[in-house]
Amino acid sequence: MSALGHYLEEEGTASVAISLIRPQTENTKPPRALWVPFELGRPFGPPDDPAFQRRVVLTALRLLERPDGPLLIEDFPDDDPRAQPDPGWRPPSILAAVSQLLEHEVEALRPAHERWLTRQGRTTIGLSGMSMPEIARYLAAWLSGLPPASPRDGFSPILALRFAVDDLKAYYLEAAAAEGKPSSRQLGDWLWNDTAAGKAIIALRALGLASDDDRLKAVLGNFMVPAARVALMGLSPT
């Protein structure tokens, strides 16, 4: 557009451009440009706000009246009014869907885990004392926002949750390693990026960090997701 502006000027037609990337505009040097601090694809600001968009258009057109062009870049003075977060907005919850997917995943992985057991003759599962379907339901109960009672005598609900998550991670990683020789990075990327189990555990960690219960915050914040994965995924450290 900057080059086109120069061609128009050479033919006697004044031009003005809307710029979304200021460094690029500084390099291409259009005859006149209004830089706007909006998202790409929204050169006139937020949708469904004709009054604001009219201000942007008029500000750009007024550059044609300036005596100090061409090669003029002006900054629009205001940010997108919707760029500020709405403190009252809450995203729709997907935890119910994640819980349902987790139960389906656990069942779908059962044949692979049986192959692991046949090949290796051992498992690291067993801390929680729960079956995998029971673990999936226990995590779903936590994700519903109402911490359930502990399924085991002598275990607090929080400790039972920690052991349930440890068993769940072991189940997934053992099932995934039933065929071939995947690297630990491959296994980790699959668990945390591609499974409902990974999403559920990350959601549990976030639930703990937001809790006023210091013990819940400590256990869910420190023992749900490995520290290296927290850093890799850019999750809040505390």
N, C-alpha and C positions, 0 to 999 in steps of 0.2 A: 504494500500500500504506500510505503514511503516513496518508492520509485515512481509509482503511478502519480502521486501528488506532484512530483517534479515535472513530469510530462504535462500534466494539466496546467501547471503554472507557466510552462514555456509556451503553451497555446493561449495564454491570457485568461485562464480560469483559476480563480483563487481556490485553495483547498485547505482542509483541516482534517486531521486524523484523530481517532481515539486510540490511545496507547494503553495496553495492559502490562507491558514489560518495559520498564523505563530504560534499562541498559541497552536493550535492542533498539529502542527509538533513538537513543543518543548516538548509537553507531550508524544507523541508517539516515539520520538527519532529514526527516520530512520537512516540508516548508513550514507547517504549523501542526502542533499536536497537543492534545490534552491528555495528560497521563491520569488514569483513574486507579484507585487502590482497591479494585474489585477482583473477584474470582475470574479465572479464565472462562470465557463463554458468557460473561455478564458485563459487557462493556458499558451498559447504561445503568448498572446497579441491580437491585433485587427485582424479581418478577412481581407483577401485580402491584406496582407502586408508580403509577403514571406521573404523579407530581414530582417525585424524586428524579425519575428518568427525564422529565422535561427540563429540570434544572441542569442535568448533565449536558443535554443537547444544546441548550441555550448558552451554557458556559463555553462549550466548544465553538459555537457559531460566533460568539463575541470575539474570539481570537482573530476573526477576519477583519475586525474593526481596529485592531491594534496597529500602531504605526511602526513597531519595532521588529516586524517580521520581514522576510521569511526566516527560516531556521529558528523557530520559536517553539519551546516546549514549556507548557504551563502545567502545574499540578492542580488537580481538583481538590478542593479544601476539605471535603468531608468523606469519612469512611462509609461503607455500606451500613445502613442502619440495622441490618439484620446480622452483621458480623459479630455483634456482642451476644454471648450466650444468654438464653432465656432461663433464668434460675428456676422457673416453674415447670420446665419441660422435663419429661421422663420418657426414655425410649420404651417401646413396647417390650414386654418380657418375653423371652424365648426359652426360659428355663424349663417350662413344662414340655416343650418340644424336645429340648435337649435330654430331659429325663426319659422320655419315651424312646428316643433314639438310642440312649445308653442301654436300655433293657434289650432292644433288638440287636444291638452290636454284641452284647455279651453272649447272647444265644448264637449269633452268626459265627462267632469266633470259637465256639466249643469244639467243632471238628479239628480245627488247626491246633488248639491246645491239647487235644487228645493225641494228635500226632507228635507233639512235643514230648508228652509224657512217655509215649511208646519209644521214642528215640533216646531220650535222656534218662528215663527211669526215675526222675525226681522233679520236685517243684519247690519254689520258695514261698508258695501260697500257704496261708494257714494262720497268720497272726490274729485275724479277726474272729476265726471260728465260724464264719458265715460262708454260705455257698455264694457263687457269683450272682445268681438272680436275687438273693437276699441283699447282697451288697448294692446292687443296682437300685433296689427299692429303698434301701437305707439312705443312699446318697440323694435319691429323688425326694425323700421326706425332708432332708436338710435343705435342699434347694427350694422347697415350697415355702420356706420362711418360718416353719414351726419345728424347732429341734425335737426329734423323737426321743423316746426313752432308749436307754442302752439295751441292745439285744442280749448282752452277756452279763451275768452276775460278776461283780468285782471290777467291772469296767465302767468308767463314767461315759456318758454319751460322746464327749469330745475325744476321749482316748479310743473308744470304739470306732469313731469316724476316722481317726488317724490310721488305725490298723486296717480298716476297710479300704481306704484309699491306697495304702501300701500293697494290699492283696490285689486290688484292681489293676494297679500299674504292673505288678508282676505277671498277672494273667495276660494282659495285652502284649507285653514284651515277649513273654514266652511263646504265645501263639504266633506272633509276628516272626519269630526266629525259627519256626517249625520247618521252614524250607529255606535253603540257601544259607549264606553267611553274611547277613546284613551288618554294616558297621553300627556302632553305638549311636553315631550321629544320624544315620538313616532311621534307626528305630525311634530315636527321640523326636526327630522331625515329624515322623508319621504320627506318633502318639499325640504330640501337642498341637500339631497343625491340622490333622486330617480326621480326628476321631471325636465322637461325642463324649467319650471318656475324658479326653484332654480338655474339652470345653467345660465339662462339668467340674473338673478339678480346679480349673482356673477360676470358675465362678464361685466355687467354695472358698478359695483363697480370698477373693474380693469380698465375699460375705464376712469372713473373719476379720479382715482389715478394717471393715466398716463398723464392726461390733464395739459396744461399750464394755464387753466382757474381756478383761485383759488376758485371761487364760485362753479363751477362744481365739483372740487376736494373735497370741503368740503361737499357738499350735497350727492354726490354719495359715497364718502368715509365713511361718518358717518351715513347715514340714509338708506342705501340699505340693509345691512346685520347686524343683531344684534351683538353687541360686543362679547357676550358670544359665538355665533356661529363662529365669526371670529377666536377667540382663539381656539375653539374646532377643527376647520378644518385646523388650522395652516396657515391661510391666512395672507398676509402682513398687519400689523396693520395700516400702513400709506402709 
